Amino acid sequence: MARGLLMGEQSSILLLDEPTSSVDGMNESKIYQRLLEKFPDKCIICSIHKLHLVDLFDEVCVLENGKLVERGIPKELLKK
């Protein structure tokens, strides 16, 4: 994650692949909150598997077997 954040300073896009997969839920939420505060004007793309994080993002893409099956606003997708 440190390398991604360092490179994020120089880019308009920040791409992270499950950066908090080994962190407990409470600290994970704090890390994402700080990440969004630090890079408010960047496009942040994260792969995540935990539903409690989706509300932090503007848009969610759901993949199944490598194919896009859903895309939209988190609250609308969670209703499904």
N, C-alpha and C positions, 0 to 999 in steps of 0.2 A: 504494500500500500504506500509506503514511503516514496518509492520510486515514482509511482503514479502521481502522487501529490506534488512531487518536485517538478515533474514534467508538466503538470497542469498549470503551473505558474506561467509557462511560456506558450500555452495553447488555448484556443477557444473551446476545445472539447476535452473533457476529462473522462476517460474510459477505465472502468474498474470492474474486475471480475471477482465477485463475491469477496470484497475486501475485509469483511468482518465475519467470515464464516466460523471462526473459532472463538468468537467473543460472546459473552452472555447477552441476553436480550436488552437489559437496561443500559449497559455500556454501549451496546451496538446502536441503540437509538441516539444516545448522546454523541457518538462519533459521527453519525450521519447528519445530525443537527449542526454540528460544528463545521462539517464539510460543506454543507449548503450555505452556512454563514460566511465561510472563507471565500467561496467561489460563487457569489450571487449572480454574476453575469456570464457564467460559463454554462455550456451544455454538458450536463453530467449524465453519463450513460453507465448504469450498473446492472450487472446480472445479480439477481437475488432470488432466494427461495423461501423467504419468510414473509408471510402476509402482513405482519405488523409494521413492515417498512413501506408498503406501497403508498400509503397516504402522504408520505414525504415527497412524492414525485408528481409532476404535472401530468404525465402520460405513462401508461404501462403497456408493454407488448408481452403477450403470453405466447410462449413457444411450446410446441409439443412435437417430439421427434424431429427437431430441427426446423419445423415449419411454423409460421405465424398463424395462430388460430384465433386470437382475440387482440384487440387494440382499443384503448380508450382511456377515459378518466378513471382513476382508481375507485372512487365511490360507486360509479356505475358498474364497473366490472365486478366489484365485491358483492353487489346485489345478486348477480347471476350465480 
